[in-house]
Each structure stands twice: as structure tokens, then as C-alpha cells.
């Protein structure tokens, strides 16, 4: 049986991605080496993300228990600079979590990163970013599969683009995005898939460092392993003849900003049309018919440097998430959030963030122990709040304290929870 555990705090003050770090005092020629190490202790008052004082899975109840978790986070980054043309970066990040009482819940997560970008004198643009994660953690997938439960898997995500820039007037770009996740246990085969995406875009300079864009993407999602599912007291084999393989078209428009100004990031809104390859999960049961979906999407993250000591970030995203190869269910995932970081007194800085997300599922769950919700499609409201203070002991060494609050409200009450976490941390990045 898998281990059920709580999600570790997601603090804005933890070490940022090593491959993207701006630190680095060890330099030989054009190469910088960036060693990093972090350690933190987190008190969590609901490590099982439960909503009842007793553990009764048959009735959708998970126990409310507390524990203290120690995180050890080593890291190492490298950067090779192409003068003012770009850089090649590579890095490693690790996260080992150790529980004080529930030691069987210990987990680890390791990440490898490569980031390349280059702007040639003749106008050629090339960029490639790849992140490989070997996970054994309770953080779940982007489809929210097994959130709160240690699950072994690996994920590889690649984003690439090649194009041409004509001064400050226009850009023409081609894109290729790849995403693959693979779980270790066969019982999780329904979550194993590969996503390929091809795109073409044009950008026009409208203001200094500001570009308006229009992009088109064609993608297809392929579930890579056969699995089984129980339906109406019978076992169904799910393969490429009846799984949730699909293809989609997406068009988006918006604004983005070059680095170096007060504004950074991108505003992007679009429309996606998804069509399944198969008609039914189970041809003997019309209730398992796949339903094509057209919906608006967004991927917006904008940074604003109000002053030299104040930075604001606004995020808005919306995506369609499929529940797996062995289900004809999906949900829309809509999130809005804002963060602020403020330098206070010399070596003291504050960071805070607030976000809300809404998950609207297509189908109801007749097996839910929540009787009142059995004929309703599931909908979840998620609230997150973070507040932390850092003290810079040295430019390369900081300590801090952070508080995090999470709450999920759902019409399927077995999924609801509240969680408070307090974290003490020390981070070094030289």
C-alpha cells in the first residue's frame, strides 16, 4: 500500500531554480559554478490532509495528525555565458524530507535542469529548456493525481523555439514542446502519457521592450501503457482502442516583455479545441462516452518592479486536465494569484502570496460516500496563503521563517481539508 503523507510547505523564500540563479561567486572565464544548500524544519498540523479525527477511508475520512518535517535541499548549478548573446545553464536540485514521528512517510525528489538561449547577430533566435524530475513525493501531478500520497514517477518536460528577429519590429518563431510522465507501479499506468506540441507564432514590437503576439499550436496526447479499470462489476482493459488519447488545436494572443524593464513576463489568453481519438471507454455502456471539449485557456504571469525594493507578481492560468487514460472525466483548472516581495530594513525582506483556484469536473462520482453529492459533478475551491520573512546574514547566506495556509472546499466533502504549516529555514547559495 502506498504511504499517505502531507504536502511539504511551498515557500516563496526557498532556493530558486539553481539553473536560473543569479548568484555565483566561483567563476573561471565565462563559466560560473553555483553551489547551494538549504535546510528547513516544518511543523504541519495536518500531514494527511484529512478532515476528520479518525481514519475511515470507506467513508472518505482521513485522520488529522501533525508532525515536524526536516527538508535537506542540496543544489549545484553551472552557467556558461555567450557574452551578451545568451547563456547555457545546467543544474541539479534535491529535496529529502524526513518526518520526526511518521518516519515511514520519508520521501525524496531530484531535479535536473538545462536552459539554453542565444540571440545571433544576424537575428537568429534559439532557446531550449529541459527539466527532468525523478519524483518520490506527495506533490501529485498537474492532473492532481495522488496529491498527498507518496508516488514514484519520473517526468521530462522540454520547451524549445527557433526563429528570427528583425530589430525591434517583428519576430517569427517556431515552437516544439514535449512532456512525458511515467509512474513506477502498474496500478498507476493510467497516468502514463506523452504530449507533443508544435507551434508557429508572430510577434510585433508595439512599445519599447513590449511585444504583441499571435500563436497557433497543434498537439496530441498519447497514453503509453495499457491498464485495467472496474466498471459495473466488470474489468475493462484500456488500451489505444478505447483510452483517452486526444488531439487539440490552440490559438492564443497577448503581450510579453523583454527583461530589463519595470514589466516582465507574459499576458496570454487563448482558445483550445480538444477532440478524443476514441468514442467510448466501454462500448457496452453509453455513460462512458468521451466528450470533446472547447474552452478558453490562459497562461499569464506578469512581474512589476514598482521600486528598487518592491516587486509585484500577478498570475492567471486556465487549462483543461484529463483524469487519465482509464476515465472519460476531465476538469477545468482556473487559478488567480498575486505575490509581493518587499525589502524592509537593510538585511530584512518580506514575501507574501495569495491564490485561489477552481476545479470544475465533468462527471459526478456515484461511488462517493458524500450522498448529497452523488448526482453532482465535483467542484473544488482551493485557497492558499503564504507569508515569510528573511534575514540576510551574508549576501550568500540567509535564514527565515514562513507560514503557509491551505484550504480546499468541495461538494464532495471527503476531499476537503485545512492545513497550517510553519517553517524555519536556512539557505546558502554561493
Steps between C-alpha positions, in 0.01 A plus 500: 500500500627847420591736780264789564675816610457875510632746246814691607475878514541687172682814617588785269822541697645159424796467263393596151580283202875444505529515123338844499689639800658844479754424773842349440830618644706212361592596144763378254491689170143490370398219737332553835452223759213543749494261799193522723365338814182546697356347815163565660271370773125509435222449755190368319170466690334276238755275329233270354293791362210350693165639609401276790653389829490132403629313199212335312577479124172320428315816602748740344662593831872545557649562842620845607851453635799730543874452459824688445681450168866580434590586140859471377547670160840479325555667165768568241483727196724584204478790256697566183451850362501588128604860574182708447340244269362252752607216727502125555397397851476161670409403853397242756254542788423246769239489775511235774210509750534333843202467739558511876231247599354353179841395365346257248374809319852622411542590132746654255481697177783569253499742208743554209479816291647633174427847362644641175428828326687680223437807286731500197624827344309426179165478682481124569325411827542158662391378845465162670394417854485146637405388851521136607354409837537167677224525756414306812285759670139586595472806276288328234491560125361801319182291465498487884545125498596365845543835669601427860621147423861401432515381138812402306524634146714698260407800289686656207392841368665672204423837341682620189473782248689619192430818309611828352486855639500807278628772731234640732231453235403132473578140598402175330528186717444126477439297817528141616386390848529149643368355827520141623418342834556140603395338829682208658205282609272331247195610700586856390529415128194706418706814571789416263489722193700701249400843371644650179424856392604695187448872459548805282491861617553858396586798721497874433673771703237744628693687774861492626569144624131415439376250241151401387473139382273249328573125526352176373572152643407149394551227758416141576499303825576127489448271798789257479404194709201269515317476831177364647200665663198360684164610359163367617662194660700412190864552410575698184834498324597852395739536205527714187164367377302662781728727704496879531752573221419838350615784278438872530541839337576816698528862396616773738583869501640753744804704601847417627793706619876480459704487821650818640190716539247555777264246339592140429329175414203438273125551470346219293137409432371249248251237392553123486306233310557142619375188321534140624625226268251245636126528552449280810703370790254207522289448187242301699427798727397832341587680826868458414481705180785747456392862463708737287564833668555857376595759762697817565851466642754737654864502604571841650783594736605865526770651722501869587798666668319788669822622667851368557373331817144401403402232249147388411395188308157419357404153372196375310478158341236269358549155354306183428621193698409142408452253785692218327485242221245292692244777552276716283511773763692828488502829687569865427774642720474879549740688730557864596767622738725786605835524680696787650861518614626799696843592630448641849790596724833436335541125531132423567252417222137392494315282251129422487264332258130422462332279241163346419429217258181333382478143370178413316465134403283365220352197681346414832638217714229244584742319734551805718412452869358854489139403425381853419766540232463171316289658226714812469819555308787561738620859549785611728599844630866525605646781712869555570681764706873544569685749718871499576786713627866455403813630668816521288785402731738535207432569130528122444335382825148563627265373766129547533159399629190434290133420553276321250125434505310275261127429482294291259120525492308247291148375446661156549584560865741206526743715297487801732782600734676786680873506555731735693877484470780696670853476364845604623768499230863568422612538136849544359580575135858597424 
